[in-house]
C-alpha cells in the first residue's frame, strides 16, 4: 500500500462542481491499494502517516506530526500511483488492486483514520474528482509500507 502525502495549508475535493471534502492545514493523502495489499498494511501506513514529523515546530524545524498540530486529513483514492511506466508510453496499472478490493481497502483505511484522528475528509472512490490544494512548503512525501 502506498500514499503520496502533501502538506497543505488547505485542500478540497470537488465532484461535478460540488465540494465533497475539505480541510484546512494538514495532509492531502493520495492513497493507492496494490495487488496483494491487506488490512495490516493499511494499519501500518496509517500509523506511520499520523506520526510522520513533517510540520514545523516553533524553531521552524520539521518536528511535529499532523496529530501534534491537530491538522486535517483529506484522503483521496489514487490508483494511478501504481502506474508502471517501464514499457512504452502508456502506463500500465496492473499493479493496482482490482476495483472491488481497492474500494474495500480505501474504505477500511478511512474508517481506521476516523477512529484514530479527529478531522478526516474524503473524496469519492472511483469518481472523477478535481483536487485543489495549497501545498505548504512545498512538502510532498511518498510513503509505502510492506
N, C-alpha and C positions, 0 to 999 in steps of 0.2 A: 504494500500500500504506500502511496506517495502523495505528497502535498507540496504545493508551492505557496509559501506564506509571504504576504506583503504587509508590511507595517503601514498602516494608513491613518491619516487624520480623520477621514470619513470614507464610507463606501456604501454603495447601494446597488440593488439588482432590480431592473425593470423587465416586465414581460408585457408585451402588447401595450406599451405606454403607461402601465401601472407599476408603481413601486411595490415589490413583494417582500423585500427585506432591506434593512439599512442599519448601519452602525455609525457611531462617532469614532473616536480614537480606538484602535485595536488592530485586529488581524483580519485581512481578507484571506480566506483559506480556499484555494483551488484544490479539490480533493479527487483523487483517482484510485479506483479499485482495479487491481490487475488479476489475471487468471491465477487461481490458487490462493488468493488472499482470504483471510478468515477473521473472525471477531477479535481474537487475541492480538492480531496485527493492528486492527483499528484501535484497540485499547492502548497499545504501546505508542502508537502515533499520537493519539490524543494526549497521553501523559507527557510525552516529550514536548509537544507543542505548547501545552499550558505552562510548562516550567522553563521554556527557552528564554534566555535573558537577552532580549533584543530591543528593549525600551530603555531610554536614557534615565539615569538617576540624577540627583541634584548636581553632580560634578560633570554631567554630560557624557558619562560612560555608559555603554550598553550593559546594564547591570540589573535590569528589572524585567519581570515576565509580564505577560498580558494579565495574569491574575494579580500580580503586585499592583498594577496601575488601575485595576478594575475596568479594563478595556473590553470592547465587544469582540465577538467572533461573527464573521459573515461567511458561512460555509456554502460553497458553490461546487456542484459536481462538474468534473472536467476530465472526461475520458481521454481527451487529446494529449494529456500528459503521458499516456502510454504509447505515443507515436514512435514508430520505428522508421527512421529516415535513412537507414544504411543502404537501401536499394536505390530505386530510381528517384524520380522527382515527386511521386505521390506517396505520402506517408501511409504506412500500414498500421492498423490498430488492432491486430490480432492478439497483442499482449494485454489489451484491456479485458476486464471481466465481462462476461456476457451481460446484456442489459438487466435481466432479472436479478442476477447476483450483484451487479453493480448497484442497483437500486436498494437492494436489501442491506448491503454494507454501508452505503451512504446514509440510509435511514437509521441504521444501528449507530453509526458514528455520531449523527446529530442527536439522537436520544441520549447517548452517553455524555456528549458535550453539555447538553442541557441539565443533566444530573450533576455535573462537575463544575459548571460555570454559570454565572448569573445572567449574562447577556449573550444570547445566541440567536442570530437571524440566519435565514437561508434563502437560496434561490429555489428553483423547482427542477427536480431531476428530469432530464430529457427535454426540457423546454428550450426554446430559442430565447436566450437572455441577453440583455445588454447590461454590462457591469461597468459602473462608473466608480472611480476611486481617486482620492488624492493620496498618492504614495508619499509616506513620511520618511524623508532621508535623502534619497530613496533607499529603502531596505527591502530586499527580496531574498528569501532563503528557501532553497529546495530542501525538503525533508523526506526521508524514506526510512522505513524500518523493515527489518527482515524477520 
